[in-house]
Amino acid sequence: MTKREFRSKVVQSGLFSWQVAEKMGVSVDTLMRWQRGGFDGEREQLVLAAIEELKQEQEQAARAWQQGQQSLALAALGGGGKKCK
């Protein structure tokens, strides 16, 4: 994976390089050094896996937030999920 391909994948995922580095357990400097030299097969797989995990975490957080907002709306309307008598 080239530097340009890496940047594209990170940006398209709505992530930042520091997030990918943190998920991989390396410093941003290390990730950038790997990026400059191109990613070999193993590192490329680790990067892609980290990006995918982060995307899934973002999606889960968005769903949880959405569910929380729905619960708040119901509570504000007095529904609170209970049936009316």
SEGU-856214 format. One record per residue: residue in one letter; x, y, z of N, C-alpha, C in turn. Coordinates in Angstrom, 1 decimal, always signed. Layout:
<recs>
<"A" <X Y Z> <X Y Z> <X Y Z>>
...
</recs>
This chain:
<recs>
<"M" <+0.9 -1.2 +0.0> <+0.0 +0.0 +0.0> <+0.9 +1.2 +0.0>>
<"T" <+0.6 +2.1 -0.9> <+1.4 +3.4 -1.0> <+0.9 +4.4 +0.1>>
<"K" <+1.7 +5.4 +0.2> <+1.4 +6.5 +1.1> <+0.0 +7.1 +0.7>>
<"R" <-0.2 +7.3 -0.6> <-1.4 +7.9 -1.0> <-2.6 +7.0 -0.8>>
<"E" <-2.5 +5.7 -1.0> <-3.5 +4.7 -0.7> <-3.9 +4.7 +0.8>>
<"F" <-2.8 +4.8 +1.6> <-3.1 +4.8 +3.1> <-3.9 +6.0 +3.5>>
<"R" <-3.5 +7.2 +3.0> <-4.2 +8.5 +3.4> <-5.6 +8.4 +2.9>>
<"S" <-5.8 +7.9 +1.7> <-7.2 +7.8 +1.1> <-8.0 +6.9 +2.0>>
<"K" <-7.5 +5.7 +2.4> <-8.3 +4.8 +3.2> <-8.7 +5.4 +4.6>>
<"V" <-7.7 +6.1 +5.2> <-7.9 +6.7 +6.5> <-9.0 +7.8 +6.3>>
<"V" <-8.8 +8.7 +5.4> <-9.7 +9.8 +5.2> <-11.1 +9.3 +4.8>>
<"Q" <-11.2 +8.3 +3.9> <-12.5 +7.8 +3.5> <-13.3 +7.2 +4.7>>
<"S" <-12.5 +6.7 +5.7> <-13.1 +6.1 +6.8> <-13.5 +7.1 +7.9>>
<"G" <-13.1 +8.3 +7.7> <-13.4 +9.4 +8.7> <-12.5 +9.3 +9.9>>
<"L" <-11.3 +8.8 +9.7> <-10.4 +8.6 +10.8> <-9.2 +9.5 +10.7>>
<"F" <-8.4 +9.5 +11.7> <-7.1 +10.2 +11.7> <-6.0 +9.2 +11.8>>
<"S" <-4.8 +9.6 +11.3> <-3.7 +8.7 +11.4> <-3.3 +8.3 +12.9>>
<"W" <-3.5 +9.2 +13.8> <-3.2 +8.9 +15.2> <-4.1 +7.9 +15.7>>
<"Q" <-5.3 +7.8 +15.2> <-6.2 +6.8 +15.7> <-5.8 +5.4 +15.2>>
<"V" <-5.3 +5.3 +14.0> <-4.8 +4.0 +13.5> <-3.6 +3.6 +14.2>>
<"A" <-2.7 +4.6 +14.5> <-1.5 +4.2 +15.2> <-1.8 +3.7 +16.6>>
<"E" <-2.7 +4.4 +17.3> <-3.1 +4.0 +18.6> <-3.7 +2.6 +18.6>>
<"K" <-4.6 +2.4 +17.7> <-5.2 +1.0 +17.6> <-4.2 -0.1 +17.4>>
<"M" <-3.1 +0.3 +16.6> <-2.1 -0.7 +16.3> <-1.1 -0.8 +17.5>>
<"G" <-1.1 +0.1 +18.4> <-0.2 +0.1 +19.5> <+1.2 +0.6 +19.2>>
<"V" <+1.2 +1.5 +18.2> <+2.5 +2.1 +17.8> <+2.4 +3.6 +17.9>>
<"S" <+3.5 +4.3 +17.8> <+3.5 +5.8 +17.9> <+3.1 +6.3 +16.5>>
<"V" <+2.6 +7.5 +16.4> <+2.3 +8.1 +15.1> <+3.6 +8.2 +14.3>>
<"D" <+4.7 +8.5 +14.9> <+6.0 +8.6 +14.2> <+6.3 +7.3 +13.5>>
<"T" <+6.1 +6.2 +14.3> <+6.4 +4.9 +13.7> <+5.5 +4.6 +12.5>>
<"L" <+4.2 +4.9 +12.6> <+3.3 +4.7 +11.5> <+3.7 +5.6 +10.3>>
<"M" <+4.1 +6.8 +10.6> <+4.5 +7.7 +9.5> <+5.8 +7.2 +8.8>>
<"R" <+6.7 +6.6 +9.6> <+7.9 +6.1 +9.0> <+7.6 +4.9 +8.1>>
<"W" <+6.7 +4.0 +8.6> <+6.2 +2.9 +7.8> <+5.6 +3.4 +6.5>>
<"Q" <+4.8 +4.4 +6.6> <+4.1 +5.0 +5.5> <+5.0 +5.5 +4.5>>
<"R" <+6.1 +6.2 +4.9> <+7.0 +6.8 +3.9> <+7.7 +5.7 +3.1>>
<"G" <+8.0 +4.5 +3.8> <+8.7 +3.4 +3.1> <+7.7 +2.5 +2.4>>
<"G" <+6.5 +2.7 +2.5> <+5.5 +1.8 +1.9> <+5.3 +0.6 +2.9>>
<"F" <+4.1 +0.1 +2.9> <+3.8 -1.0 +3.9> <+4.0 -2.3 +3.2>>
<"D" <+4.8 -3.2 +3.9> <+4.9 -4.5 +3.4> <+3.7 -5.3 +3.7>>
<"G" <+3.6 -6.5 +3.3> <+2.4 -7.4 +3.4> <+1.8 -7.5 +4.8>>
<"E" <+2.7 -7.8 +5.8> <+2.2 -7.9 +7.1> <+1.7 -6.6 +7.7>>
<"R" <+2.5 -5.6 +7.6> <+2.1 -4.3 +8.1> <+0.9 -3.7 +7.4>>
<"E" <+0.8 -4.0 +6.1> <-0.4 -3.5 +5.4> <-1.7 -4.2 +6.0>>
<"Q" <-1.6 -5.5 +6.3> <-2.7 -6.2 +6.8> <-3.1 -5.7 +8.2>>
<"L" <-2.0 -5.4 +9.0> <-2.3 -4.8 +10.4> <-3.0 -3.4 +10.3>>
<"V" <-2.5 -2.6 +9.3> <-3.1 -1.3 +9.1> <-4.6 -1.4 +8.7>>
<"L" <-4.8 -2.3 +7.7> <-6.2 -2.5 +7.2> <-7.1 -3.0 +8.3>>
<"A" <-6.6 -3.9 +9.1> <-7.4 -4.5 +10.2> <-7.7 -3.4 +11.2>>
<"A" <-6.7 -2.5 +11.5> <-7.0 -1.5 +12.5> <-8.0 -0.5 +12.0>>
<"I" <-7.9 -0.2 +10.7> <-8.9 +0.7 +10.1> <-10.3 +0.1 +10.2>>
<"E" <-10.4 -1.1 +9.8> <-11.7 -1.8 +9.9> <-12.3 -1.9 +11.3>>
<"E" <-11.5 -2.2 +12.3> <-11.9 -2.2 +13.7> <-12.4 -0.8 +14.1>>
<"L" <-11.7 +0.2 +13.7> <-12.1 +1.6 +14.1> <-13.4 +1.9 +13.5>>
<"K" <-13.6 +1.6 +12.2> <-14.8 +1.9 +11.5> <-16.0 +1.2 +12.2>>
<"Q" <-15.8 -0.1 +12.6> <-16.8 -0.8 +13.3> <-17.1 -0.2 +14.7>>
<"E" <-16.1 +0.3 +15.4> <-16.3 +0.9 +16.7> <-17.1 +2.2 +16.5>>
<"Q" <-16.8 +3.0 +15.4> <-17.5 +4.2 +15.1> <-19.0 +3.9 +14.8>>
<"E" <-19.2 +2.9 +14.1> <-20.6 +2.5 +13.7> <-21.4 +2.1 +15.0>>
<"Q" <-20.8 +1.3 +15.9> <-21.4 +0.9 +17.1> <-21.7 +2.1 +18.0>>
<"A" <-20.8 +3.0 +18.1> <-21.0 +4.2 +18.9> <-22.1 +5.1 +18.3>>
<"A" <-22.2 +5.2 +17.0> <-23.3 +5.9 +16.4> <-24.6 +5.3 +16.6>>
<"R" <-24.7 +3.9 +16.6> <-25.9 +3.3 +16.9> <-26.3 +3.5 +18.3>>
<"A" <-25.4 +3.4 +19.2> <-25.7 +3.5 +20.7> <-26.2 +5.0 +20.9>>
<"W" <-25.5 +5.9 +20.3> <-26.0 +7.3 +20.4> <-27.4 +7.5 +19.9>>
<"Q" <-27.6 +6.9 +18.8> <-29.0 +7.0 +18.2> <-30.0 +6.4 +19.1>>
<"Q" <-29.7 +5.2 +19.6> <-30.7 +4.6 +20.5> <-30.9 +5.4 +21.8>>
<"G" <-29.8 +6.0 +22.3> <-30.0 +6.9 +23.5> <-30.8 +8.1 +23.2>>
<"Q" <-30.7 +8.7 +22.0> <-31.5 +9.8 +21.6> <-33.0 +9.4 +21.5>>
<"Q" <-33.2 +8.3 +20.9> <-34.6 +7.8 +20.8> <-35.2 +7.6 +22.2>>
<"S" <-34.4 +7.1 +23.2> <-34.9 +6.9 +24.5> <-35.2 +8.2 +25.2>>
<"L" <-34.3 +9.2 +25.0> <-34.6 +10.5 +25.5> <-35.8 +11.1 +24.9>>
<"A" <-36.0 +11.0 +23.7> <-37.2 +11.5 +23.0> <-38.5 +10.9 +23.6>>
<"L" <-38.5 +9.6 +23.8> <-39.6 +8.9 +24.4> <-39.9 +9.4 +25.8>>
<"A" <-38.8 +9.5 +26.6> <-39.0 +10.0 +27.9> <-39.5 +11.4 +28.0>>
<"A" <-39.1 +12.3 +27.1> <-39.5 +13.6 +27.0> <-41.0 +13.7 +26.7>>
<"L" <-41.5 +12.7 +25.9> <-42.9 +12.7 +25.5> <-43.7 +12.0 +26.5>>
<"G" <-43.1 +11.5 +27.6> <-43.8 +10.8 +28.6> <-44.0 +9.4 +28.4>>
<"G" <-43.5 +8.9 +27.3> <-43.7 +7.4 +26.9> <-42.8 +6.6 +27.8>>
<"G" <-41.6 +6.9 +27.8> <-40.6 +6.1 +28.6> <-40.7 +4.6 +28.3>>
<"G" <-41.3 +4.2 +27.2> <-41.4 +2.8 +26.9> <-42.5 +2.0 +27.6>>
<"K" <-43.2 +2.7 +28.4> <-44.3 +2.0 +29.2> <-45.6 +2.2 +28.4>>
<"K" <-46.5 +1.2 +28.5> <-47.8 +1.3 +27.9> <-48.7 +2.2 +28.7>>
<"C" <-49.5 +3.0 +28.0> <-50.5 +3.8 +28.7> <-51.7 +3.0 +29.1>>
<"K" <-52.3 +3.3 +30.3> <-53.5 +2.6 +30.8> <-54.7 +3.2 +30.2>>
</recs>
